[in-house]
Amino acid sequence: MSLTLATAALPIHADVWRNLGHVLRQMRQAADRGADVVHFPECCLSGYAGVDFPSYEGFDWDLLRRSTVAVQELARALGIWVILGSSHPLSAGRKPHNSVYVIDSQGALRDRYDKQFCAGPATADGDDLAHYTPGSHFCIVEIAGVRCGVLICHEYRYPELYRQYKRRGAQVIFHSYHAGNVGPERWAAMHAATGPENHRFHGGAGTLPGITMPATMVSMAANNYLWISASNTSAPQSCWASFMVRPDGVITGRLARNRSGLLISEVDPSVPYYDSTVAWRDRAIDGVFHSGELVDDPRSRDRSAL
């Protein structure tokens, strides 16, 4: 039981046709390299409202639907699973979901994950909640015998989501990001906000996403014993390059920032890695916040004496 996984990086734009061309090309490349599944970034087909384009006013939803069908058809022809970031329309007058479609190797839409924690507040110009309706469900699918879950970008800030996926038996998390397409002025402001004097302590990473997102993926992998595929846009400036983390927190591969590419990883759950929390993790998930056995001792109860 093993999974050959392709983690993608591609430039995401407002032009759906242009995005579709990148997606289809990388699907073919992933299949040629023996991948069972290819994992794409957040909103990689639709573009990301508030960054790639101002809003969904006048958006061509029929074009997006036809483009999604084209991805499904190629998935069936290639026999490859696709984890596809996009946007999902709701009823008239409601904001869409920020979604990841899970398309199986027969081209069928197996499930859809909708971003549960959209960044906000809703009134903030450019933030998620100004453009998207949050979802309310977890998504677990089995690919080549491996149980996989899905998360989207800002949700890296919520470790509870990773715990819930672990509780549901996930072994791999596809975490799709859109941390890129940052213009020169905003890029300079992001670098200034972290303090240039501190960049050397973070391997040269100069933005908060560049510092916190990879670091959190490492800790979430190690704390929950999960493989994590972190797929990000390569549209410059991108804050970091797509990468893969194994269950002990070791990054096993990384693409080049601001460049399209595919990272091929072999996921074999039967290979053991170091797991320091295996003995007590389930208790912590269940709300028992100690290891071993407690004692009823007066010197334990008295916390104001030496």
Backbone torsions as a table, in degrees:
resi	resn	phi	psi	omega
1	MET	NA	105.5	177.8
2	SER	-148.6	163.1	-173.9
3	LEU	-133.4	125.8	173.0
4	THR	-95.1	116.8	-168.0
5	LEU	-118.9	131.3	175.5
6	ALA	-107.2	117.6	176.1
7	THR	-96.8	122.2	-171.2
8	ALA	-99.6	154.0	166.3
9	ALA	-134.7	130.9	179.6
10	LEU	-152.5	153.3	179.2
11	PRO	-76.8	124.9	-177.9
12	ILE	-102.1	134.5	-176.3
13	HIS	-134.3	178.4	175.9
14	ALA	-73.6	-20.6	-176.4
15	ASP	-81.0	105.8	-177.2
16	VAL	-62.3	-41.9	179.5
17	TRP	-60.1	-41.7	178.4
18	ARG	-63.7	-43.7	176.8
19	ASN	-60.8	-43.1	-179.9
20	LEU	-59.3	-41.6	178.7
21	GLY	-58.8	-43.3	177.3
22	HIS	-63.2	-43.7	-177.2
23	VAL	-63.5	-48.7	-178.0
24	LEU	-63.2	-40.0	179.4
25	ARG	-63.6	-43.7	-178.8
26	GLN	-73.5	-28.1	172.7
27	MET	-61.6	-45.4	179.4
28	ARG	-63.4	-41.9	179.1
29	GLN	-63.6	-41.8	-179.9
30	ALA	-63.4	-43.3	178.9
31	ALA	-63.9	-40.8	178.8
32	ASP	-61.9	-28.2	-178.4
33	ARG	-94.7	10.9	172.6
34	GLY	83.2	17.0	-177.8
35	ALA	-73.2	142.5	171.1
36	ASP	-81.7	-29.6	-174.4
37	VAL	-149.4	143.6	174.4
38	VAL	-119.5	132.6	-173.3
39	HIS	-111.5	121.2	-176.8
40	PHE	-107.8	162.3	-177.9
41	PRO	-73.3	173.6	176.0
42	GLU	-58.7	132.2	174.7
43	CYS	53.5	30.9	-174.2
44	CYS	-68.4	-23.5	179.3
45	LEU	-93.4	-45.2	-175.6
46	SER	-80.6	-23.6	-163.4
47	GLY	83.0	162.2	-171.6
48	TYR	-111.9	115.1	-178.4
49	ALA	-61.9	140.1	-179.2
50	GLY	89.4	-13.2	177.7
51	VAL	-126.0	-59.1	-179.2
52	ASP	-79.4	-28.2	175.9
53	PHE	-152.9	158.1	-170.1
54	PRO	-66.6	-42.6	-175.6
55	SER	-163.8	177.1	179.2
56	TYR	-88.4	7.0	176.5
57	GLU	-61.8	121.7	-179.8
58	GLY	78.0	9.6	-177.2
59	PHE	-65.2	142.2	-177.9
60	ASP	-89.5	86.6	-177.9
61	TRP	-68.9	-30.5	178.1
62	ASP	-66.4	-39.0	175.9
63	LEU	-62.0	-42.4	179.2
64	LEU	-64.1	-41.0	179.0
65	ARG	-62.5	-45.7	179.9
66	ARG	-64.6	-35.2	178.0
67	SER	-67.8	-39.2	177.7
68	THR	-64.4	-41.0	176.6
69	VAL	-61.4	-37.6	177.6
70	ALA	-62.9	-37.8	176.3
71	VAL	-65.6	-43.5	179.0
72	GLN	-60.6	-43.5	-178.8
73	GLU	-63.9	-41.0	179.1
74	LEU	-70.8	-35.6	176.1
75	ALA	-58.1	-43.2	179.1
76	ARG	-65.8	-42.6	-178.6
77	ALA	-65.7	-35.6	-177.9
78	LEU	-88.4	-19.3	-175.2
79	GLY	68.9	43.2	-176.4
80	ILE	-130.2	142.0	172.8
81	TRP	-76.3	150.0	179.9
82	VAL	-133.0	127.7	173.9
83	ILE	-105.5	102.4	-163.2
84	LEU	-115.5	113.5	174.9
85	GLY	-73.7	134.0	-179.2
86	SER	-163.2	-163.8	176.1
87	SER	-126.1	143.3	-175.2
88	HIS	-120.3	116.8	-177.0
89	PRO	-71.3	146.1	173.5
90	LEU	-108.2	-168.1	-179.3
91	SER	-65.2	161.3	-177.5
92	ALA	-53.6	134.9	178.2
93	GLY	89.5	-4.8	179.8
94	ARG	-111.9	144.2	178.0
95	LYS	-69.8	147.2	-177.7
96	PRO	-72.4	169.9	168.3
97	HIS	-84.0	148.5	165.5
98	ASN	-90.2	110.2	-163.2
99	SER	-127.3	161.3	167.2
100	VAL	-124.3	120.0	175.9
101	TYR	-86.3	135.5	174.9
102	VAL	-105.5	106.9	-176.6
103	ILE	-107.7	125.7	-175.8
104	ASP	-84.6	-179.9	-173.7
105	SER	-73.8	-4.4	172.5
106	GLN	-100.0	3.9	179.7
107	GLY	84.2	5.3	-178.9
108	ALA	-84.9	144.3	174.6
109	LEU	-78.1	102.8	-173.8
110	ARG	-79.7	-35.7	179.5
111	ASP	-167.1	170.7	176.2
112	ARG	-139.7	129.2	174.7
113	TYR	-101.3	130.9	177.8
114	ASP	-110.1	127.5	-177.3
115	LYS	-52.6	120.9	-175.6
116	GLN	-85.6	-39.2	179.6
117	PHE	-109.2	87.8	173.4
118	CYS	-79.7	139.1	179.5
119	ALA	-65.5	145.8	-176.0
120	GLY	-146.8	-167.3	10.4
121	PRO	-76.3	169.1	-174.0
122	ALA	-62.3	-25.7	-177.7
123	THR	-84.0	-10.0	-176.8
124	ALA	-72.0	131.0	-179.0
125	ASP	-64.5	119.2	175.3
126	GLY	92.7	-15.8	179.9
127	ASP	-76.1	160.7	-174.4
128	ASP	-51.6	-49.0	-172.7
129	LEU	-67.8	-13.9	172.9
130	ALA	-72.8	-18.3	-172.9
131	HIS	-126.1	-19.0	-170.2
132	TYR	-130.1	151.3	172.0
133	THR	-96.4	128.6	-179.4
134	PRO	-69.7	153.8	175.4
135	GLY	-94.0	-175.5	-173.7
136	SER	-147.5	24.6	-176.3
137	HIS	-140.5	157.9	171.6
138	PHE	-97.2	157.4	-175.7
139	CYS	-127.8	115.4	176.6
140	ILE	-122.3	126.1	174.2
141	VAL	-131.6	154.5	178.2
142	GLU	-108.0	122.6	-179.8
143	ILE	-123.0	121.2	-178.8
144	ALA	52.5	37.5	178.3
145	GLY	80.5	4.9	-178.4
146	VAL	-110.3	129.5	-179.2
147	ARG	-83.3	126.2	-171.8
148	CYS	-125.7	143.2	175.1
149	GLY	-123.0	170.3	-174.9
150	VAL	-132.0	137.8	170.8
151	LEU	-138.8	164.9	-175.9
152	ILE	-131.8	123.0	166.4
153	CYS	37.0	-104.9	-173.6
154	HIS	-51.2	-19.5	-178.8
155	GLU	-69.3	-8.3	173.5
156	TYR	-62.6	-19.9	-179.9
157	ARG	-77.2	-3.2	-173.8
158	TYR	-122.2	89.9	-178.4
159	PRO	-62.1	-21.0	178.3
160	GLU	-59.9	-32.1	179.6
161	LEU	-66.5	-40.5	176.9
162	TYR	-65.1	-39.5	177.6
163	ARG	-61.7	-40.2	179.5
164	GLN	-65.5	-39.1	177.0
165	TYR	-66.4	-39.4	176.6
166	LYS	-61.3	-43.0	179.3
167	ARG	-60.7	-31.5	-179.5
168	ARG	-85.8	5.7	174.5
169	GLY	86.4	16.7	179.0
170	ALA	-65.6	145.1	175.0
171	GLN	-114.9	-26.7	179.0
172	VAL	-131.0	139.3	171.9
173	ILE	-116.3	127.2	169.5
174	PHE	-91.6	107.2	-179.7
175	HIS	-108.4	108.1	-176.3
176	SER	-93.7	133.2	-176.3
177	TYR	-124.2	156.6	165.1
178	HIS	-133.6	79.5	179.1
179	ALA	-115.1	71.8	-176.4
180	GLY	-172.7	-164.4	-173.3
181	ASN	54.2	44.6	-177.7
182	VAL	-94.7	125.1	-179.9
183	GLY	-71.7	165.5	-174.1
184	PRO	-57.6	-43.2	-177.3
185	GLU	-66.7	-46.0	179.8
186	ARG	-66.9	-37.7	179.1
187	TRP	-59.9	-44.6	179.3
188	ALA	-64.1	-39.4	179.4
189	ALA	-67.1	-38.9	178.6
190	MET	-64.7	-40.4	177.3
191	HIS	-65.5	-41.7	-179.6
192	ALA	-65.0	-35.3	-176.5
193	ALA	-64.9	-31.4	-179.4
194	THR	-84.4	-13.6	-178.7
195	GLY	84.6	104.3	-178.8
196	PRO	-54.4	-27.9	179.3
197	GLU	-67.9	-15.2	-179.0
198	ASN	-97.7	-10.8	-174.0
199	HIS	-60.1	-35.2	-176.7
200	ARG	-66.1	-19.5	179.0
201	PHE	-82.2	-5.1	-175.7
202	HIS	-126.1	33.7	177.0
203	GLY	62.8	25.8	179.8
204	GLY	90.1	-7.3	178.2
205	ALA	-63.7	127.8	-172.7
206	GLY	-113.8	3.8	-179.9
207	THR	-124.5	157.7	177.4
208	LEU	-60.2	-44.0	175.6
209	PRO	-61.1	-39.2	-179.6
210	GLY	-65.6	-27.2	178.7
211	ILE	-87.9	-49.7	-168.2
212	THR	-84.8	-34.6	-175.1
213	MET	-66.9	-52.9	177.2
214	PRO	-61.6	-39.8	-179.5
215	ALA	-62.2	-39.8	-180.0
216	THR	-68.9	-37.1	177.5
217	MET	-62.7	-38.6	176.9
218	VAL	-62.7	-46.2	-177.6
219	SER	-70.2	-38.2	179.2
220	MET	-65.9	-37.1	177.2
221	ALA	-63.2	-49.0	-176.3
222	ALA	-70.9	-39.2	-178.4
223	ASN	-69.4	-28.0	-174.8
224	ASN	-114.9	1.1	-177.9
225	TYR	52.0	66.2	-177.9
226	LEU	-135.4	143.7	163.4
227	TRP	-77.0	139.2	177.5
228	ILE	-130.7	121.7	170.3
229	SER	-95.4	117.9	-179.5
230	ALA	-109.7	104.4	-176.4
231	SER	-105.3	128.7	-175.2
232	ASN	-131.6	153.1	172.7
233	THR	-60.9	147.7	175.0
234	SER	-104.2	6.9	180.0
235	ALA	-64.1	123.8	-176.9
236	PRO	-72.4	148.2	-11.3
237	GLN	-81.3	129.9	170.4
238	SER	-91.4	145.7	-173.8
239	CYS	-78.3	-25.7	177.3
240	TRP	-163.9	164.1	-176.9
241	ALA	-95.8	148.7	178.3
242	SER	-54.7	144.5	-176.8
243	PHE	-154.0	173.5	-179.9
244	MET	-129.4	139.7	178.6
245	VAL	-124.1	137.2	176.7
246	ARG	-94.4	173.0	-169.1
247	PRO	-65.6	-12.6	175.4
248	ASP	-95.6	7.2	177.3
249	GLY	90.4	6.3	179.8
250	VAL	-86.9	127.5	174.1
251	ILE	-75.6	124.4	-173.9
252	THR	-103.0	-5.4	177.7
253	GLY	-176.2	149.9	-179.3
254	ARG	-149.9	137.4	175.9
255	LEU	-84.3	-179.7	179.2
256	ALA	-90.4	136.5	179.6
257	ARG	-65.0	142.0	178.0
258	ASN	68.3	16.8	179.4
259	ARG	-132.1	138.8	174.9
260	SER	-65.8	152.4	177.0
261	GLY	175.5	173.6	175.9
262	LEU	-130.0	132.9	175.2
263	LEU	-108.6	119.6	-179.4
264	ILE	-97.3	127.3	-179.3
265	SER	-130.8	145.3	175.1
266	GLU	-102.9	120.2	179.5
267	VAL	-106.6	113.1	179.2
268	ASP	-125.1	99.4	-177.4
269	PRO	-61.9	-16.0	-179.4
270	SER	-78.8	-14.4	178.2
271	VAL	-80.7	122.1	-177.4
272	PRO	-81.5	139.7	173.0
273	TYR	-124.3	164.1	-179.3
274	TYR	-62.4	134.3	-178.3
275	ASP	-143.5	93.7	-173.1
276	SER	-74.3	-15.1	-175.4
277	THR	-108.0	8.0	-173.5
278	VAL	-61.3	-32.3	-175.0
279	ALA	-69.2	-30.3	-170.1
280	TRP	-129.1	2.2	-177.0
281	ARG	-59.7	-44.9	-177.6
282	ASP	-61.9	-36.6	177.6
283	ARG	-65.5	-42.0	179.0
284	ALA	-63.2	-41.4	177.7
285	ILE	-61.0	-34.4	-179.7
286	ASP	-84.5	2.6	176.7
287	GLY	90.3	14.0	174.7
288	VAL	-99.0	105.7	-166.7
289	PHE	-101.0	52.1	170.9
290	HIS	-162.2	157.5	172.1
291	SER	-97.5	170.1	176.3
292	GLY	61.5	-153.5	-177.7
293	GLU	-117.5	136.7	175.9
294	LEU	-77.5	158.4	176.8
295	VAL	-124.1	152.2	175.0
296	ASP	-98.3	96.8	-173.5
297	ASP	-137.7	131.0	-177.9
298	PRO	-60.5	-34.7	179.6
299	ARG	-73.0	-20.4	172.9
300	SER	-77.2	-39.4	-178.1
301	ARG	-71.6	-32.0	-177.0
302	ASP	-85.9	102.9	-175.8
303	ARG	-101.3	13.5	177.8
304	SER	-113.9	8.6	-179.7
305	ALA	-122.4	152.0	176.3
306	LEU	-79.4	NA	NA
